[in-house]
Amino acid sequence: MFNIYDNGTAFPPGYSKIVKNGEQIANFALFSAAASRVELCLFSGEEEIRFPMIRTENVWHLALTGVEIGTEYGFRVYGEYANPQKLMLDPYAKAVTHKPDLTTEESRSWFLMNDNRDNAHLAPKAVVIPEDFDWFGDSAPNTPWAQTILYELHVKGFSQLNDKVPAALRGTYAGLAHPVNLAYLQALGVTAVELLPVNFFVDEPHLQEKNLQNYWGYNPLAMFAVEPKYASSENPLVEFKAMVKALHGAGIEVILDVVFNHSAESEQGYPTFCQRGIDDQTYYWRNDSGHYINWTGCGNMLNLSSGVGRKWVVDCLRYWAEQCRVDGFRFDLATVLGRDKPDFNAQAQLFTDIRNEPGLQRVKLIAEPWDIGHYGYQVGNFPSYFAEWNDRFRDDLCRFWLWKSGDVGAFAERFAGSADLFKKNARLPHSTLNFITAHDGFVMRDLVSYNEKHNEANGEENRDGRNENYSYNHGVEGSTENLSGTERNTIENDRLFAQCGLLMSLLLANGTPMLLAGDEFGNTQYGNNNAYCQDNEITWLKWADFNTELFELTKQTIAARKQIQSLQNDAWWSNENVAWFNLHGEPMQLADWQNLGVKALQILLDAKWLLLVNAKAESQTFILPSCAVSQWKALVGTTNLTFISSQKVAVSGMAFCLLNKTDC
């Protein structure tokens, strides 16, 4: 049975296990400046035992004996703005009992702060779990930024339909770590997986009403807890750690997509589970009228300018880095991290805290550098130790390849590393995280198959999702199954060429490339560009429809990238290592850069790698540069290339070819 040992300590927050006089002691600590009283509530079966906590400044704490693995607990908070009838979840919970039922107005009412019924029987509770793990033999890859190739994937969607993985493991952490998948990732050549959120999350009320689920996971409830729905075993944390260890063994880093910009508590007046009921004023931003500032579009915005908010973030990052050995973090709507007024400040204290934390020195930090608030778009403005998602790369390259834009200058600026955005404050080219597609938006196959989004399955009458996709369907919207053989083959061939051009542009550009899982073999989401609530075959990777030709091109391009010095040394390109040539093999002049009709150019890297780019539909003849008269060997995109003479080649429409000097 539980017994008070002593007053405990105010540090560390949450539950911690300590040994005093040879006895196992459980210490609990919770911050709340707003509370006048806090009770620690422990559960033994259906019985609830309450213990008044001790206050030291604004931290409530207590130490007990008898707390064993599997013990469930929560807090009841008293005060002017609190409701002790509602059980609150520990913000530092390492595991959570269950997800709340929010399907109806009645089920949601149990979690409203103005409802005076006791909800302990329904509330999600923290669980004391074993955290030990055998890390023997684990070694972090520590891949340099310049050699990093990211691969964004969803843990469930990646293996759910892969019949090479045992059925019981599909869609799980163990499934991702299965030898079949490790071998696949190694063969592809990527160096890191960037996992969509794996922190404990809940489905929003409007999705539960429609019998839909939040597939992506960007609605967090417990940031220290691993999401259990992706586990094949009874201990999700152990399975997650085993996955990390297995990926490390394959030389692959693990990057977590984390959500510190908002919580699952949504708007004021919505169900409350944790921070709002513990200390609303401290955890959330409000305007002068006392209403939540909603610059995330998710109902609330976490205040990370306070000491408590900053500590919560840093403690969480350190936990995942040290205890789970992940290799980095991608921050969703990362502008919120720097909001300290609440306008954005590139020198915000949270950035300094992260930078100075010893446990975070080796990890990679990636920002999604925008939110929907005041001055929310901050691409290029994050501290130098962050890489940043570069949506300008996505948009300019899509316009160049798929739209009528012939702006070769914009293509070259992005391809060379977006120096206009990132070459400042001693930043290096790896700072631009280049991508064409991501979880949010069209997948690559759909980018070349649809002119319009098709999100009807989301239940929002196709209003949701991005409208500016810069996509092109090549004459038919979506599937070509009903077309004649000749017409179908022509369209599918054009779509394949366009995908190859986009993939090669991504993987051979200066900066850090991020490939979306499935793009390398032609996966489709049937035109849905906002599939956040589609936990089904719309989003799961369709391994049965594997385009081997596209996969081989992607694999070859990645392998070539690893050989090109100018893509491995994390340096800005200059006249010493890159030269730009027009169709005639002459250095690009102002008139060439301003010619919007040609949509083609040549790029010579390290005097031995020649890239031929033809982004228009018609075939293009290139005269190779006079400084490159030696024999050339086509490495990637060979089916699109015809040698006419030693210095003249014809390149198919919508094609990207890579050549290498044979005498080097």
VOVOKOL-91554 format. One record per residue (C-alpha): x negated, y, z. Coordinates in steps of 0.001 Angstrom, whole numbers. Layout:
REM residues N
X; Y; Z $
...
REM end
This chain:
REM residues 664
0; 0; 0 $
-1074; 3569; -588 $
-2594; 5468; 2332 $
-4093; 8926; 2667 $
-7865; 8704; 3075 $
-8629; 12405; 3430 $
-7892; 15723; 1737 $
-9934; 14748; -1293 $
-11768; 17224; -3523 $
-10703; 19853; -6021 $
-13052; 18416; -8621 $
-12860; 16625; -11007 $
-9324; 17270; -12314 $
-6891; 14400; -12695 $
-7508; 10941; -11299 $
-11046; 9885; -10434 $
-12497; 6917; -8614 $
-15098; 7441; -5923 $
-16748; 5219; -3332 $
-16968; 6374; 282 $
-18481; 4195; 2985 $
-18216; 1210; 693 $
-14507; 1754; 83 $
-12805; 2506; -3276 $
-11100; 5879; -3021 $
-8741; 7456; -5542 $
-8984; 11237; -5807 $
-6272; 13300; -7471 $
-6564; 16979; -8391 $
-4200; 19296; -10253 $
-4469; 22985; -11112 $
-1404; 25150; -10577 $
-1612; 28811; -9646 $
2180; 29061; -9853 $
3006; 26283; -7377 $
3933; 26866; -3758 $
3754; 23137; -3089 $
2808; 20002; -5025 $
3588; 16367; -4287 $
1588; 13474; -5661 $
4048; 10733; -6591 $
2896; 7140; -6901 $
5102; 4302; -8059 $
5192; 704; -6894 $
7809; -1015; -9010 $
10900; 1152; -8709 $
9752; 2652; -5401 $
8334; 6183; -5420 $
5987; 7279; -2627 $
5334; 11001; -2292 $
2297; 12646; -704 $
1987; 16414; -94 $
-1240; 17672; -1674 $
-3767; 20081; -158 $
-4459; 23448; -1782 $
-7932; 24903; -2311 $
-7507; 28178; -4154 $
-5313; 27092; -7087 $
-6213; 23407; -7136 $
-4086; 20797; -5344 $
-5884; 17641; -4282 $
-5693; 14482; -2179 $
-7598; 11196; -1746 $
-5915; 7833; -1138 $
-6705; 4177; -741 $
-4720; 1317; -2224 $
-4545; 2813; -5727 $
-5168; -84; -8100 $
-5361; -576; -11849 $
-1876; -209; -13293 $
-668; 2295; -10707 $
1684; 4862; -12217 $
1737; 8433; -10940 $
2950; 11958; -11572 $
3442; 15290; -9812 $
6395; 17222; -8444 $
5754; 20950; -8493 $
7571; 23482; -6312 $
7719; 27212; -6860 $
9702; 30117; -8295 $
9486; 28847; -11901 $
9191; 25134; -11139 $
11689; 22316; -10728 $
10583; 19498; -8378 $
13376; 17294; -9701 $
11298; 16849; -12849 $
8248; 14605; -12678 $
5226; 16142; -14407 $
2533; 14266; -16304 $
-1131; 14750; -15401 $
-2806; 16886; -18138 $
-5849; 14626; -17624 $
-3908; 11339; -17919 $
-6013; 8564; -19513 $
-2920; 6478; -20307 $
837; 7074; -20346 $
3644; 4636; -19584 $
5937; 5378; -22512 $
7290; 7940; -24930 $
10426; 9902; -23951 $
13754; 9302; -25660 $
14791; 12606; -27257 $
17296; 11298; -29788 $
20392; 13038; -28402 $
21297; 16221; -26597 $
22100; 14147; -23515 $
18764; 12282; -23505 $
16884; 15561; -23959 $
18768; 17269; -21151 $
16988; 15089; -18580 $
13757; 16933; -19388 $
15093; 20501; -19280 $
13868; 22713; -16466 $
17365; 24040; -15740 $
18709; 20521; -15212 $
18685; 19486; -11541 $
18902; 15707; -11894 $
15856; 13696; -10849 $
14219; 12302; -13999 $
11440; 10158; -12514 $
12999; 7001; -13979 $
12770; 8492; -17484 $
9663; 10683; -17356 $
6384; 9590; -18944 $
3939; 8797; -16139 $
166; 8627; -16023 $
-1350; 5173; -15527 $
-4581; 4249; -13783 $
-6475; 2060; -16254 $
-9868; 335; -16398 $
-12375; 2415; -18330 $
-15396; 96; -18228 $
-16768; -1080; -21562 $
-19853; -2951; -22688 $
-21694; -516; -24938 $
-24807; -2663; -25079 $
-26307; -2529; -28555 $
-24345; 552; -29607 $
-26312; 3207; -31436 $
-24811; 6391; -32819 $
-25722; 6897; -36498 $
-26484; 10609; -35919 $
-26187; 11275; -39646 $
-27614; 14702; -40562 $
-25035; 17153; -41837 $
-26730; 17295; -45252 $
-26220; 13542; -45684 $
-22671; 13416; -44338 $
-19790; 12237; -46530 $
-16471; 12320; -44685 $
-13543; 10003; -45329 $
-10217; 11153; -43866 $
-7898; 8311; -42948 $
-4918; 7315; -40846 $
-5609; 4343; -38569 $
-2308; 2635; -39306 $
-1917; 3607; -42941 $
-5415; 2498; -43892 $
-4951; -1226; -43268 $
-1191; -1735; -42878 $
-788; -3139; -46420 $
-4217; -4718; -46782 $
-3633; -8472; -47067 $
-7360; -9106; -46632 $
-6965; -8092; -42980 $
-5266; -10562; -40604 $
-1594; -9663; -40253 $
-1818; -9187; -36481 $
-4562; -6581; -36892 $
-3154; -4532; -39742 $
-2497; -909; -38852 $
-4606; -1016; -35678 $
-7959; 81; -34306 $
-9097; -3530; -34566 $
-7846; -3607; -38138 $
-9950; -600; -39079 $
-12946; -2274; -37459 $
-12378; -5590; -39241 $
-15440; -6782; -41226 $
-13473; -6498; -44493 $
-12926; -2790; -43929 $
-16424; -2142; -42634 $
-17840; -3750; -45777 $
-15491; -1676; -47923 $
-16558; 1606; -46315 $
-20215; 669; -46669 $
-19765; -270; -50330 $
-18007; 3032; -51006 $
-20896; 4879; -49389 $
-19132; 7231; -46973 $
-20965; 8041; -43731 $
-18114; 9062; -41405 $
-14420; 8441; -40928 $
-12284; 11393; -39858 $
-9271; 9906; -38058 $
-5916; 11635; -37981 $
-4856; 12210; -34345 $
-5280; 9202; -32059 $
-4369; 11051; -28860 $
-1069; 10104; -27215 $
1708; 11942; -29048 $
5509; 11984; -29194 $
8023; 12290; -31985 $
9775; 15655; -32138 $
13481; 15759; -31250 $
14559; 16622; -34796 $
12724; 13563; -36104 $
14155; 11261; -33466 $
17628; 12497; -34366 $
16996; 11427; -37982 $
15403; 8114; -36980 $
12072; 9340; -38348 $
8648; 9298; -36723 $
5752; 11723; -36568 $
3366; 9670; -38687 $
423; 12071; -38650 $
428; 12527; -34859 $
65; 16308; -34607 $
2403; 16581; -31607 $
218; 15748; -28599 $
1405; 15016; -25088 $
-1729; 13573; -23453 $
-5034; 14592; -25024 $
-7158; 12299; -22821 $
-5086; 9211; -23645 $
-5531; 7012; -26698 $
-2409; 6451; -28805 $
-1197; 2902; -27947 $
899; 2262; -31072 $
-2318; 1629; -33054 $
-3503; -1103; -30686 $
-3166; -4837; -31270 $
-4112; -5618; -27670 $
-2854; -4734; -24195 $
-5733; -2318; -23594 $
-5720; 357; -26311 $
-8709; 2194; -24837 $
-10937; -874; -24921 $
-9811; -1646; -28469 $
-10542; 1932; -29519 $
-14031; 1784; -28013 $
-14673; -1539; -29739 $
-13668; 97; -33022 $
-16156; 2926; -32472 $
-18892; 433; -31656 $
-18145; -1613; -34769 $
-18151; 1440; -37023 $
-21444; 2562; -35494 $
-22841; -876; -36216 $
-21943; -314; -39864 $
-23704; 3070; -39819 $
-20463; 5030; -39861 $
-19671; 7953; -37563 $
-16251; 8552; -36008 $
-14732; 12041; -36119 $
-11473; 12698; -34261 $
-8850; 15153; -35469 $
-7793; 16900; -32251 $
-4870; 19235; -31526 $
-5567; 21893; -28923 $
-3401; 24592; -30489 $
4; 23487; -29166 $
1671; 20766; -27129 $
4696; 18521; -27561 $
6685; 20768; -25200 $
7600; 23021; -28148 $
9716; 26132; -27544 $
10946; 27581; -24280 $
14102; 25766; -23316 $
12933; 22518; -24897 $
12069; 19331; -22968 $
9267; 19740; -20432 $
6808; 16988; -19568 $
3546; 18498; -18425 $
1880; 21935; -18672 $
5045; 24005; -18818 $
6347; 22498; -15598 $
2951; 22727; -13873 $
1921; 26298; -14678 $
3704; 27796; -17665 $
2098; 31236; -17363 $
-1435; 29837; -17401 $
-1126; 27301; -20205 $
878; 29173; -22870 $
589; 32503; -24668 $
3514; 34903; -24284 $
4287; 38274; -25819 $
5163; 41422; -23891 $
8794; 40314; -23749 $
7874; 37065; -22043 $
8642; 34893; -25057 $
6264; 32273; -26370 $
3930; 33323; -29152 $
4416; 30711; -31845 $
1464; 31176; -34208 $
1184; 27423; -34699 $
4653; 26907; -36129 $
5223; 24210; -33509 $
7120; 26196; -30871 $
4260; 27239; -28590 $
592; 28187; -28585 $
-1798; 27051; -25880 $
-3744; 29789; -24104 $
-7363; 28686; -24304 $
-8776; 31979; -23095 $
-8206; 31198; -19412 $
-10811; 29349; -17398 $
-8367; 26492; -16846 $
-7483; 26185; -20524 $
-11123; 26284; -21591 $
-12143; 23709; -18991 $
-9344; 21383; -20066 $
-10550; 21491; -23683 $
-14244; 21046; -22859 $
-13540; 18260; -20352 $
-11448; 16465; -22961 $
-14089; 16771; -25682 $
-16764; 15580; -23276 $
-14637; 12585; -22276 $
-14219; 11422; -25882 $
-17882; 12103; -26697 $
-19422; 10523; -23608 $
-16966; 7815; -22564 $
-15712; 6843; -26035 $
-18866; 7808; -27939 $
-17156; 9547; -30830 $
-19432; 11575; -33056 $
-17459; 14728; -33664 $
-14177; 16595; -33759 $
-12048; 18284; -36367 $
-9927; 21010; -34720 $
-6414; 21433; -36082 $
-5385; 25099; -36526 $
-8721; 26035; -35013 $
-8127; 29792; -35085 $
-6215; 29231; -31826 $
-9507; 28232; -30158 $
-10820; 31746; -30664 $
-7679; 33648; -29715 $
-8562; 35448; -26508 $
-6539; 38684; -26771 $
-4658; 36761; -28354 $
-6282; 37961; -31592 $
-9135; 35871; -32989 $
-12624; 36505; -31656 $
-15586; 34647; -33212 $
-17426; 35190; -29912 $
-14614; 33821; -27752 $
-15761; 32266; -24496 $
-14403; 28844; -25437 $
-16836; 28672; -28357 $
-19685; 29474; -25979 $
-18483; 26874; -23481 $
-18402; 24208; -26187 $
-21816; 25222; -27461 $
-23366; 25097; -23991 $
-21826; 21817; -22848 $
-24666; 19253; -22595 $
-22388; 16350; -23469 $
-21455; 17952; -26801 $
-24894; 18763; -28151 $
-25033; 15897; -30635 $
-21462; 16008; -31958 $
-20227; 17486; -35207 $
-17670; 20288; -34943 $
-15251; 20994; -37790 $
-12682; 23800; -37863 $
-9457; 24053; -39788 $
-10006; 27821; -39864 $
-6482; 29149; -39931 $
-3112; 29326; -38201 $
53; 31233; -39135 $
-448; 34135; -36714 $
-1915; 37611; -36786 $
-5200; 37504; -38758 $
-4901; 33740; -38687 $
-6924; 33070; -41837 $
-10558; 32932; -40702 $
-12419; 30894; -43332 $
-16132; 31612; -43015 $
-15839; 33390; -39677 $
-16442; 30598; -37167 $
-19682; 30235; -35189 $
-22570; 28741; -37132 $
-22370; 25407; -35288 $
-18983; 24695; -36897 $
-18347; 23368; -40375 $
-15059; 24637; -41820 $
-12409; 23239; -44123 $
-12730; 25306; -47301 $
-9326; 25639; -48968 $
-10821; 28042; -51508 $
-12834; 25102; -52845 $
-9627; 23073; -53206 $
-7633; 25793; -54925 $
-10326; 27122; -57276 $
-11287; 23651; -58479 $
-7685; 22571; -58980 $
-6970; 25710; -60982 $
-10093; 25137; -63055 $
-9421; 21482; -63842 $
-5608; 21305; -63897 $
-4346; 24791; -64674 $
-5192; 27195; -67464 $
-7820; 29009; -65414 $
-11115; 29090; -67252 $
-12917; 30958; -64525 $
-16263; 29181; -64680 $
-17632; 31756; -62224 $
-15148; 30659; -59552 $
-15966; 27017; -60286 $
-19712; 27698; -60000 $
-19317; 29702; -56773 $
-17477; 26858; -55081 $
-19685; 24154; -56605 $
-22828; 25882; -55356 $
-21612; 25959; -51746 $
-19328; 29017; -51470 $
-22140; 31372; -50506 $
-19666; 34268; -50720 $
-17930; 32805; -47665 $
-20649; 31027; -45714 $
-24085; 32444; -46524 $
-24304; 34669; -43452 $
-25406; 34499; -39842 $
-28060; 31907; -40711 $
-25394; 29417; -41799 $
-26327; 26556; -44122 $
-24364; 24983; -47001 $
-23062; 22114; -44856 $
-20824; 24747; -43235 $
-18421; 24493; -46163 $
-16411; 21315; -45800 $
-15317; 20777; -49377 $
-12107; 18944; -50144 $
-9616; 18592; -52981 $
-7000; 16643; -51051 $
-6232; 15903; -47403 $
-3404; 14398; -45378 $
-1525; 17672; -45900 $
-647; 18143; -49580 $
-704; 15969; -52672 $
-2999; 12964; -52778 $
-5323; 12917; -55805 $
-3134; 10607; -57873 $
-98; 12816; -57292 $
-2082; 15966; -58022 $
-2386; 14813; -61635 $
1104; 13246; -61822 $
3543; 15831; -60438 $
4216; 19487; -61125 $
6563; 19785; -58151 $
6692; 18332; -54644 $
9230; 15591; -53943 $
9805; 15620; -50194 $
13481; 14683; -50118 $
12813; 11707; -47828 $
11773; 14144; -45081 $
15386; 15229; -44648 $
14755; 18950; -45153 $
16182; 19283; -48687 $
12665; 19540; -50140 $
12074; 22905; -48447 $
9090; 21684; -46440 $
5567; 21270; -47735 $
3212; 23457; -49714 $
4492; 25006; -52945 $
1134; 26182; -54346 $
-307; 22825; -55332 $
-2032; 23807; -58614 $
-1132; 20355; -59916 $
-374; 19126; -63446 $
1663; 16068; -64411 $
212; 15719; -67929 $
3608; 15782; -69574 $
5756; 13513; -67424 $
6845; 14003; -63831 $
5711; 11041; -61786 $
5895; 7459; -62995 $
5286; 6569; -66646 $
6892; 3128; -66392 $
9770; 4037; -68703 $
7560; 5328; -71518 $
6425; 3441; -74577 $
3069; 1716; -74362 $
1160; 4229; -76493 $
2574; 7322; -74790 $
2139; 5788; -71374 $
-1468; 4839; -72044 $
-2273; 8329; -73305 $
-831; 10027; -70210 $
-2402; 7553; -67785 $
-5775; 7959; -69501 $
-5532; 11748; -69222 $
-4603; 11442; -65559 $
-7572; 9164; -64938 $
-9968; 11615; -66604 $
-8593; 14458; -64477 $
-9038; 12456; -61270 $
-12595; 11585; -62270 $
-13425; 15227; -62955 $
-12027; 16352; -59625 $
-13737; 13564; -57673 $
-17115; 14193; -59279 $
-16797; 17935; -58701 $
-16103; 17242; -55038 $
-18843; 14686; -54500 $
-21602; 16520; -56392 $
-20977; 19997; -54999 $
-23266; 21669; -52478 $
-21782; 21398; -48990 $
-20118; 18607; -47012 $
-17637; 16553; -49058 $
-14477; 15054; -47577 $
-12706; 12306; -49485 $
-9107; 11390; -48652 $
-8666; 7654; -48107 $
-7062; 6042; -51133 $
-8049; 8729; -53622 $
-10967; 6541; -54681 $
-8607; 3896; -56048 $
-5572; 5929; -57154 $
-3222; 5704; -54166 $
86; 7534; -54531 $
2655; 9022; -52143 $
5243; 9325; -54935 $
5028; 13118; -55006 $
5565; 13723; -51276 $
3105; 16449; -50277 $
4171; 16698; -46634 $
4570; 13081; -45571 $
4120; 13817; -41858 $
7246; 11867; -40932 $
6930; 8909; -43292 $
5596; 5934; -41364 $
6301; 3556; -44226 $
5115; 2568; -47697 $
5193; 6181; -48863 $
2056; 6871; -46839 $
436; 3470; -46273 $
-2427; 2790; -48678 $
-1283; 578; -51540 $
-4164; -1837; -51886 $
-2210; -3985; -54339 $
-2411; -1166; -56899 $
-6187; -811; -56786 $
-7784; 1056; -59709 $
-11193; -560; -59951 $
-12469; 1850; -62605 $
-11759; 4859; -60420 $
-13294; 3169; -57386 $
-16483; 2316; -59275 $
-16830; 5893; -60503 $
-16373; 7230; -56970 $
-18891; 4752; -55569 $
-21430; 5568; -58301 $
-21011; 9301; -57763 $
-21601; 8960; -54022 $
-24694; 6872; -54699 $
-25962; 9508; -57141 $
-25345; 12279; -54608 $
-27669; 10529; -52189 $
-30462; 10670; -54777 $
-30168; 14363; -55679 $
-32542; 16343; -53481 $
-30645; 19606; -53837 $
-27631; 17881; -52274 $
-29634; 16388; -49414 $
-31717; 19261; -48054 $
-28926; 21570; -46770 $
-30308; 24624; -48559 $
-28711; 27320; -50654 $
-29348; 26882; -54345 $
-31689; 29290; -56106 $
-33405; 29646; -59465 $
-36045; 27248; -58170 $
-33740; 24232; -58118 $
-30656; 25033; -60225 $
-30078; 26422; -63698 $
-26767; 27169; -65386 $
-26434; 26701; -69149 $
-23734; 27326; -71739 $
-22602; 24912; -74449 $
-25621; 25751; -76583 $
-28174; 24905; -73946 $
-28938; 28557; -73258 $
-28966; 30234; -69833 $
-25539; 31557; -68910 $
-25092; 35247; -69636 $
-22419; 37645; -68445 $
-20339; 36985; -71544 $
-20447; 33250; -70830 $
-19284; 33732; -67255 $
-16432; 35932; -68471 $
-15327; 33566; -71246 $
-12074; 32097; -69922 $
-11456; 29894; -72933 $
-14460; 27602; -72995 $
-13913; 25881; -69603 $
-17254; 24100; -69916 $
-20857; 24485; -68767 $
-24051; 22590; -67951 $
-25787; 22495; -64566 $
-29404; 21365; -64183 $
-30452; 20352; -60672 $
-34035; 19717; -59590 $
-35063; 19757; -63290 $
-33943; 16118; -63627 $
-30199; 15896; -63027 $
-27920; 17314; -65721 $
-24205; 17789; -65055 $
-21922; 18300; -68061 $
-18536; 19785; -67222 $
-15683; 19989; -69730 $
-12411; 20953; -68063 $
-10303; 21481; -71177 $
-8228; 18896; -73004 $
-10325; 18885; -76165 $
-13668; 17160; -76651 $
-16726; 19415; -76363 $
-20150; 19165; -77981 $
-23092; 20213; -75817 $
-26607; 21045; -76939 $
-28837; 20033; -74073 $
-31123; 22729; -72622 $
-34443; 23212; -74444 $
-36208; 22747; -71116 $
-34722; 19294; -70952 $
-35723; 17690; -74232 $
-36823; 14396; -72736 $
-34687; 11286; -73000 $
-31578; 11232; -70857 $
-29706; 8381; -69256 $
-26016; 8712; -68487 $
-25345; 7581; -64909 $
-21729; 8482; -64121 $
-18888; 9229; -66502 $
-20565; 7200; -69240 $
-17317; 6288; -71031 $
-16704; 9996; -71636 $
-20053; 10620; -73306 $
-21403; 10076; -76839 $
-25028; 10820; -77756 $
-25155; 12491; -81161 $
-28893; 13151; -81095 $
-31673; 13539; -78540 $
-30350; 16993; -77648 $
-26704; 16893; -78651 $
-23861; 15045; -76911 $
-20084; 14982; -77197 $
-18069; 14954; -73980 $
-14414; 13940; -73888 $
-11754; 16347; -72768 $
-11244; 16686; -68998 $
-14562; 14991; -68294 $
-17540; 15341; -65969 $
-20762; 13489; -66825 $
-23972; 13073; -64876 $
-27267; 12456; -66678 $
-30723; 11736; -65357 $
-34107; 12136; -67044 $
-35481; 8715; -67852 $
-39113; 9820; -67554 $
-38747; 10985; -63936 $
REM end
